[in-house]
Amino acid sequence: MLTKRIIPCLDCDLQVPEGRVVKGVEFKEIKYAGNPVELASKYYEDGADEIVILDITASHERRETMADVIERLTENVFIPICVGGGIRKVDDYIKMLNAGADKCSTNTSAIHNPDLINEASKIVGSQACVIGIDAKRRYVNSPHAAKDKNIIEIEHSPLSDEESYCWFDCSIYGGREFTGRDAIDWAIECEKRGAGEILLTSMDGDGTKGGYDLDLTKAINDAVDIPVIASGGVGTPYDIKEAFVKTDVSAALAASIFHFNEYPIPVVKQYLKDNGINVRV
């Protein structure tokens, strides 16, 4: 049985020169959560398997990702680092990898220019080419409501008690704009183009602490053969266990429970181990 990964996520912006970590709810209500270099060092010492750094305003502000922050952050952190936000061209991948990152995640630019995935995967390798998918539920009345969408029957998620069917809409620019692109179809296309991993975030679950959107997570994980990182909605270690048990994703990403010390990484990993999940402790 493959070891499951626990990944803290640092959502960052450049409101201060050294960068700052923030956390929101459903991509809104942003509040300060700490210094990226200090938090990354803490999570490394706590036993994180990887760390994801997302520059959440780079695409919206049409600027480059904070390479200087990545350079400082990786000086004393020796686990895989994935950087996202403002990755628009292959040169951006190379710049971030030279700054110390191991992988780059792109969302907006990949949707605007899917050939970027092909180009990046050939030059830096599929293992360094991560596609971020920020998806939101679109409820419909029947499983046949739209022929061009993958409509699923809602089973697991506590996010809605009233609706029965939905499809998942891809967003870009940090959740500020929706594309009408079906997330399942897009994940399949990304894999075919050479992506090595998918970072999947439920916009409905983000920051709510109501648990991952298991319907979304399972649908994407079942549709592709590359690793999927579940993101958006963790409130307790139980939520992480449920994602591994019910969707078999490769990794679980969380932010709030780590940033505000509600459930430190060692506590989460011990809980998972005690419940039969294979994790590195």
BALUMFI-410212 format. One line per 10 residues: for each residue x, y, z of N, C-alpha, C. Coordinates in steps of 0.001 Angstrom, whole numbers, plus 500000, padded with zeros to 6 digits. Atoms other than C-alpha are relative to their C-alpha. Layout:
residues N
X Y Z X Y Z X Y Z | ...
//
This chain:
residues 281
500844 498805 500000 500000 500000 500000 500879 501244 500000 | 499198 498792 500116 501427 503352 498941 499795 500924 501200 | 500082 499042 498902 502206 505907 501629 499214 501227 499561 | 500792 498805 500281 499685 508742 501722 500747 501236 500506 | 499269 498781 499663 501044 512282 501833 499098 501024 500695 | 500668 498894 499317 500061 515098 504180 500732 501282 499616 | 499389 498819 500597 500644 518502 502619 499375 501278 500561 | 500492 498676 499622 500278 521890 504314 500050 500935 498793 | 500055 499036 501091 499321 524704 501949 500175 501404 500540 | 499798 498600 499646 500609 528251 502237 499457 500865 498877
500548 499022 500939 498334 530664 500371 500639 501336 500324 | 499228 498794 499736 500467 533777 500003 499599 501154 499088 | 500071 498834 500860 500267 537315 498710 501187 500907 500340 | 498882 499082 499785 502672 540265 498575 499538 501326 500586 | 500416 498779 499316 500850 542755 500772 501136 500594 500824 | 498761 499531 499375 504183 542958 502596 501151 499424 499179 | 498909 500420 500886 507580 542631 500833 500471 498564 500218 | 499525 501350 499719 508533 539391 502589 498946 498931 499747 | 501093 500939 500229 505210 537804 501653 499262 499709 501295 | 500759 500386 498808 502460 536747 504018 499074 498845 499635
500933 501113 500172 500366 533603 504451 498626 500464 500444 | 501369 499605 499679 496611 534169 504409 499087 498785 499889 | 500993 501064 500116 493527 532008 504741 498634 500625 499876 | 501340 499487 500216 490007 532566 503499 498959 498912 500106 | 501117 500927 500052 486600 530931 503258 499374 500137 498621 | 500511 500004 501372 485419 529933 499776 500684 501079 499163 | 499138 499074 500747 488300 532054 498377 499712 501468 500350 | 500314 498642 499570 487018 535141 500287 500338 500129 501488 | 499800 499765 498565 487209 536643 503803 501436 499688 500427 | 498588 500287 499789 491012 536655 503759 500491 500565 501338
499390 499511 498768 492874 536902 507073 501438 499489 500116 | 498579 500293 499855 496528 536815 508081 500213 498710 500780 | 499746 501268 499320 497979 533442 509064 501465 499777 500342 | 498612 500177 499610 501732 533909 509320 500987 500355 498908 | 498900 499745 500926 505108 534317 507622 500316 498712 499238 | 499814 501232 500773 505727 531842 504752 501286 499245 500322 | 498730 500666 499714 509383 531138 505561 499938 499314 501358 | 500088 500568 498653 508692 530564 509252 499052 498810 500044 | 500957 501106 499985 505631 528388 508647 500538 498779 499260 | 499448 501125 500753 507374 526264 506028 501033 499242 500833
498997 500641 499144 510260 525590 508419 499335 499190 501109 | 500725 500713 498942 507825 524635 511172 499386 498713 499472 | 500660 501190 500549 505916 522222 508927 501001 498931 499591 | 498936 500954 500320 509132 520635 507721 500435 499261 501259 | 499591 500608 498735 510189 520018 511325 498903 499113 500582 | 501133 500777 499487 506705 518689 512141 499757 498706 499238 | 500149 501238 500742 506973 515987 509476 499113 500062 498778 | 500768 499897 501253 505080 517333 506465 500719 499223 498904 | 499410 500757 501102 505624 515216 503368 500376 500904 498831 | 499738 498985 501016 505502 518174 500985 499389 501301 500496
500645 498719 499726 504546 521839 501069 499602 500631 498676 | 500476 499273 501175 502462 523728 498521 499979 501488 500336 | 499999 498550 499851 503061 527476 498151 499214 500581 498833 | 500821 499421 501055 500338 529291 496204 499977 501515 500130 | 500053 498538 500058 500803 532945 495278 498622 500358 499437 | 501412 499978 500403 497063 533582 495194 499578 501265 499258 | 500357 498777 500731 497149 537081 493680 500853 500229 498759 | 499080 499780 501122 499898 536656 491056 499273 500010 498661 | 500704 500057 501286 497575 535640 488209 499067 501195 499840 | 500937 498879 500054 494953 538263 489056 500732 501322 499782
499231 498763 500120 497611 540975 489362 500932 499999 498796 | 499188 500141 501214 499341 539722 486177 501484 500253 500296 | 498595 499834 499640 502726 539539 487929 500647 498633 500172 | 499268 501241 499809 505431 536932 488409 499842 499500 501441 | 500045 500599 498669 505453 534533 491345 501185 500488 500831 | 499018 499474 499051 507451 535541 494430 501233 499094 500119 | 498829 500873 500033 510749 533834 493532 500916 500221 501192 | 499107 499729 498881 512699 535571 496294 499512 499336 501283 | 500560 500684 498831 510330 534176 498918 500315 498511 499927 | 499716 501426 500180 510798 530674 497476 501472 499711 500296
498575 500205 499737 514583 531043 497594 500290 499981 501497 | 499765 499956 498552 514531 531994 501272 499351 498814 500699 | 500764 501075 499377 511943 529374 502121 500702 498651 499858 | 499407 501319 500260 513861 526474 500567 501407 499846 500558 | 498650 500105 499440 517164 527245 502291 500096 498958 501103 | 499963 500918 498856 516235 525164 505337 498841 499013 500001 | 501114 500945 500126 513336 523051 504069 500377 498975 498944 | 499454 501024 500886 514328 519729 502515 498986 498895 499708 | 501045 500882 500508 511070 518164 501369 499483 500632 498703 | 500477 499428 501264 509348 518619 497976 499150 501254 500211
500733 498745 499971 508029 522133 497390 499324 500189 498649 | 500755 499700 501209 505295 522871 494857 499577 501465 500058 | 500301 498573 500054 504844 526494 493777 498978 500270 498912 | 501019 499649 500978 501794 527907 492036 499639 501473 500081 | 500412 498602 500061 500386 531265 490993 500904 500792 499072 | 499215 499187 500916 501533 533356 488043 500944 499216 499109 | 499176 500828 500880 503129 530418 486186 499363 500037 498609 | 500625 499741 501295 502446 531486 482595 500719 499362 498820 | 499204 500522 501113 505251 530054 480459 501053 499051 500542 | 499018 500986 499576 507935 527392 480521 501138 500664 500765
498932 499286 499277 510515 529975 481619 499652 500210 501469 | 500421 499840 498602 508440 530491 484781 500229 498715 500785 | 499695 501286 499355 508712 526778 485565 501490 499939 500330 | 498558 500087 499823 512462 526938 485095 500469 500949 501097 | 499620 499020 498982 512764 530078 487240 499664 499498 501400 | 500402 500492 498676 510841 528509 490134 500822 498780 500417 | 499175 501166 499683 512781 525248 489913 501414 500446 500369 | 498681 499464 499655 516028 527221 489951 499995 500694 501357 | 500124 499340 498698 514738 529093 493017 499910 499001 501143 | 500034 501026 498970 514434 525775 494849 498759 499136 500016
501217 500808 500048 510970 524449 494006 500272 498674 499293 | 499906 501306 500662 510513 520823 492930 498915 499817 498954 | 501131 500102 500908 507182 521263 491135 499390 501379 499819 | 500750 498767 500211 505095 524046 489650 498557 499646 499676 | 501424 500195 500253 501318 524240 489654 499464 501181 499214 | 500627 498935 500772 499418 526185 487045 498532 499681 499773 | 501437 500145 500200 495700 526775 486612 499561 500911 498860 | 500512 499030 500966 494717 529952 484775 500688 499896 498644 | 499265 500009 501265 497464 529838 482153 499823 498698 499242 | 500209 501281 500670 496914 526158 481446 498646 499961 499297
501318 499970 500632 493227 526731 480741 500008 500933 498784 | 499902 499076 501134 494010 529727 478519 500851 499421 498870 | 499066 500544 500987 496825 527855 476763 500362 498564 500369 | 499744 501392 499620 496586 524057 477184 501318 499440 499478 | 498723 500476 500532 499692 523572 475021 501143 500232 500976 | 498983 499772 498980 501657 524946 477969 500306 498710 500755 | 499801 501264 499283 501142 521576 479673 500920 499088 499203 | 499153 500832 500853 502653 519695 476718 501445 500488 500015 | 498663 499414 500076 505601 522080 476498 500750 499840 501321 | 499345 500070 498692 506328 522174 480230 500373 498574 500364
499729 501387 499618 506078 518431 480719 501186 499430 499223 | 498871 500478 500803 508573 517826 477902 501314 500604 500476 | 498756 499299 499656 511101 520384 479157 500418 499773 501450 | 499634 500169 498589 510939 520082 482965 499584 498633 500541 | 500444 501317 499563 509300 516637 483168 498608 500016 500592 | 501372 500083 499483 505804 515499 484040 499946 500107 501512 | 500001 499995 498540 506779 515090 487693 500018 501422 500563 | 499948 498604 499544 507294 518874 487914 498829 500814 499495 | 501118 499302 500641 504097 519736 486049 498696 499627 500692 | 501223 500211 499225 501128 520005 488428 498926 500943 499473
501114 499160 500435 497731 521272 487310 499062 500251 501174 | 500961 499635 498979 495622 523174 489808 498609 500107 499396 | 501400 499898 500419 491877 522729 489403 499192 500501 501187 | 500867 499419 498979 489648 525014 491483 498571 499884 499481 | 501301 500350 500572 486147 523657 490971 498851 500326 500943 | 501200 499669 499235 482692 524721 492079 498817 499198 499469 | 501199 500753 500382 479451 522738 492081 499016 500874 499217 | 501110 499393 500731 476758 523616 489551 498853 498994 500038 | 501089 500939 499789 473500 522001 490572 499047 499975 498808 | 500961 500194 501085 471096 520594 487980 498881 499086 500493
501188 500731 499553 467714 518896 488142 500004 498519 499649 | 500013 501400 500421 468517 515637 486387 501369 499600 499475 | 498702 500446 500513 471454 513486 485234 500170 500248 498511 | 499947 499761 501443 470612 514437 481641 499815 501486 499672 | 500269 498571 500172 470445 518210 482107 500908 500659 498967 | 499069 499409 500958 473488 518949 479928 500866 498900 499395 | 499279 501081 500669 475026 516634 477346 501517 500201 500031 | 498563 499735 500052 478434 518339 477456 500644 500062 501381 | 499469 499984 498639 478875 517993 481247 499958 498608 500608 | 500009 501247 499230 479782 515098 483496 499169 500224 501252
500912 499786 498873 476775 515182 485802 500035 498770 500896 | 499934 501108 499064 477086 513066 488913 498864 500096 501011 | 500979 500033 498913 474619 511986 491538 500741 500206 501311 | 499325 499661 498753 475568 513460 494897 499796 498883 501011 | 500064 501111 499058 476419 510775 497435 500577 500337 501364 | 499271 499907 498740 478995 511636 500069 499945 501350 500684 | 499684 498704 499422 479288 515334 500545 498889 500576 500864 | 500982 499341 499138 477558 517158 503409 499718 501432 499561 | 500106 498604 500400 477746 520401 501428 498584 500409 499635 | 501385 499672 500345 474108 520180 500327 499096 498834 500350
500959 501039 499641 471142 518256 501679 498809 499961 499049 | 501196 499871 500812 468652 519327 499035 500198 499567 498546 | 499779 500285 501402 470249 518880 495605 500442 498556 499796 | 499683 501395 500290 470731 515495 493911 501067 499828 498929 | 499055 500126 501110 472879 516180 490839 500798 501295 499824 | 499195 498816 500297 475701 518500 489875 501110 499648 499029 | 498735 500127 500711 478678 519051 487615 500953 501010 500624 | 498993 499178 499346 481899 520863 488488 500635 500958 498999 | 499582 498910 500869 482887 524196 486948 501399 500485 500401 | 498642 499524 499737 486576 525195 486652 500032 501520 500110
499808 498554 499860 487504 528661 487902 501456 500357 499731 | 498660 499487 500235 490539 530814 487128 500185 501316 500763 | 499668 498753 499300 492274 533917 488527 499629 499936 501486 | 500231 500119 498564 492084 532645 492091 498534 499964 500372 | 501421 500119 499719 488360 531891 491894 499173 501206 499627 | 500715 498767 500349 487434 535297 490495 499178 499872 498717 | 500684 500139 501290 486211 534003 487122 499734 498524 499725 | 500343 501380 500332 484428 530854 485959 500029 499796 498494 | 499739 500290 501410 485065 529137 482666 498901 499222 499306 | 500966 500911 500605 482133 526769 482149 500634 498696 499557
499268 501205 500370 484777 524078 481668 499735 498903 501019 | 500282 501120 499115 483846 520695 483088 501310 499486 500610 | 498754 500333 499309 486454 519792 485716 500466 498576 499717 | 499614 501388 500260 486389 516050 485027 500632 499888 498614 | 499438 500018 501348 486942 516506 481295 501359 500690 499961 | 498747 499258 499993 489672 519052 481982 501114 499184 500649 | 498994 500841 499348 491498 516682 484364 500497 498914 499054 | 499624 501041 500956 491468 513950 481734 500903 500575 498906 | 499183 499365 501034 492820 516336 479095 501388 500350 500524 | 498709 499639 499419 495575 517537 481432 500919 498787 500084
499190 501215 499932 496755 513983 481992 500503 499613 498613 | 499603 500352 501365 496795 513296 478246 501091 500922 499470 | 499017 499030 500473 498854 516432 477685 501340 499901 500730 | 498725 500229 499330 501524 515308 480146 500100 500448 501441 | 499961 499615 498588 500590 516647 483578 500319 498789 500868 | 499613 501102 499134 502061 514560 486372 499195 499888 501272 | 500756 499988 498750 499680 515485 489199 498919 501067 499908 | 501076 499013 499954 496459 517348 489929 499800 500453 501438 | 500317 499391 498709 495945 519713 492841 498553 500477 499912 | 501442 499809 500161 492169 519653 493233 499400 500684 501219
500593 499241 498898 490426 522281 495344 498512 500193 499782 | 501434 499726 500001 486726 522413 496137 499775 501430 500467 | 500299 498628 499597 485674 526052 496134 498869 500043 501010 | 501115 500034 499048 482520 525107 498020 500483 499641 501397 | 499506 500442 498702 484532 523477 500780 501085 500870 500582 | 498822 499261 499575 487490 525870 500956 499761 500830 501257 | 500048 499222 498765 487978 527164 504491 498793 499763 500890 | 501235 500186 499235 484604 525887 505703 500152 499024 501157 | 499761 501053 499003 486020 522998 507773 498862 498997 500062 | 501089 500977 500060 483062 520890 506666 500384 498693 499358
499533 501217 500650 485196 518184 505073 500190 500211 498508 | 499787 499938 501439 486438 517616 501550 498699 499723 499254 | 501097 500378 500881 483939 517480 498722 500358 498632 499427 | 499622 501358 500389 484197 513707 498397 499446 499610 498637 | 500542 500288 501327 481962 513601 495323 500946 500521 498922 | 499049 499418 500944 484284 515937 493439 501314 499229 500016 | 498700 500650 499873 487424 514269 494759 500000 498613 499394 | 500074 501358 500547 486312 510749 493888 499825 500021 498490 | 500248 499932 501442 485064 511757 490443 501288 500286 499237 | 498748 499669 500677 488399 513312 489492 501013 498870 500165
499022 501053 499756 490528 510610 491105 499708 498751 499178 | 500381 501169 500796 488571 507873 489320 500218 500219 498513 | 499925 499698 501432 488887 509660 485979 501426 499999 499463 | 498612 499908 500453 492701 509871 485874 500868 498963 500715 | 499060 500944 499407 495683 507648 486614 501156 500694 500703 | 498943 499253 499321 498014 510406 487845 499558 500336 501424 | 500369 499681 498615 498146 511359 491545 499107 501234 500094 | 500897 498879 499721 495436 513671 492879 500185 500415 501460 | 499927 499431 498652 495853 515963 495898 498640 500601 500324 | 501294 499464 499576 492571 516632 497719 500209 501268 500798
499859 498720 499304 492095 520201 498935 498644 500669 500158 | 501196 499185 499807 489403 522413 500413 498989 499418 500956 | 501065 500361 499077 487380 521896 503574 500377 499229 501236 | 499611 500811 498841 489443 520044 506181 499695 500724 501303 | 500263 499462 498683 488223 520589 509713 500597 499168 501118 | 499474 500930 499006 489502 517520 511560 500806 498911 499310 | 499295 501143 500594 491825 514538 511025 499038 498977 499384 | 500998 500915 500557 488664 512502 510399 499711 500318 498532 | 500260 499605 501383 488068 514493 507202 501085 499477 499066 | 498893 500495 500806 491494 513504 505918 499901 498491 499837
500174 501452 500079 490910 509855 506767 498907 499634 499007 | 501114 500285 500901 487584 509922 504913 500412 500169 498535 | 499542 499800 501379 489268 511299 501789 500836 498818 499532 | 499170 501138 500384 491823 508505 501786 499179 498722 499862 | 500790 501230 500006 489276 505779 502536 498984 499988 498855 | 501123 499983 500943 486454 506892 500245 500362 500418 498581 | 499638 499575 501354 488346 508364 497293 501356 499463 499546 | 498681 500560 500306 491849 506793 497459 500939 501005 499336 | 499054 499008 500516 493588 510074 496593 501397 499733 500558 | 498617 500226 499589 497367 510139 496898 500422 500875 501170
499567 499049 498986 497591 513144 499186 498834 500863 500456 | 501003 499100 499444 495556 515423 501410 500688 501298 500380 | 499461 498677 499723 496211 519144 501615 499099 500716 500999 | 500767 499245 499008 495153 521353 504516 500736 501282 500333 | 499405 498711 499651 495757 524881 505728 499585 500438 501401 | 500469 499409 498741 493592 526215 508570 500376 499176 501220 | 499766 500819 498804 494011 523260 510924 501467 500000 500396 | 498572 499910 499699 497793 523605 510662 500400 501425 500384 | 499593 498611 499751 498138 527405 510539 499615 500472 501398 | 500497 499517 498709 496079 527952 513674 500151 498955 501104
499581 500999 499011 497495 524894 515469 498833 499235 500613 | 501152 500766 499508 494135 523171 515787 500324 498505 500057 | 499553 501394 500064 495547 519796 514721 501381 499991 499349 | 498652 500010 500575 499344 519806 514277 500238 498743 499162 | 499721 501109 500909 500820 517517 511635 500278 498687 500741 | 499770 501275 499304 502142 514907 514149 498710 499383 500543 | 501274 500501 499489 498659 514623 515664 499175 499379 498877 | 500750 500509 501154 497048 514170 512257 500577 498669 499534 | 499378 501228 500503 499557 511543 511182 499810 498826 500960 | 500205 501079 499038 499251 509562 514395 498561 499493 499935
501401 500394 500133 495450 509578 514051 499801 499123 498760 | 500143 500771 501237 495704 508330 510476 500629 498617 500147 | 499331 501290 499783 498172 505608 511428 499151 499091 500882 | 500836 500782 499096 495928 504485 514282 498734 499482 499316 | 501199 500418 500727 493080 504212 511763 500322 499280 498695 | 499651 500888 501105 494942 502060 509287 500445 500678 498712 | 499509 499295 501179 496178 504733 506865 501528 499981 500019 | 498537 500107 500081 499756 504228 505704 500604 501382 499775 | 499355 498693 500073 501587 507489 506443 501397 499903 500577 | 498653 499926 499453 505177 508402 507172 499959 500762 501324
500032 499361 498678 505479 509145 510896 501437 500215 500485
//
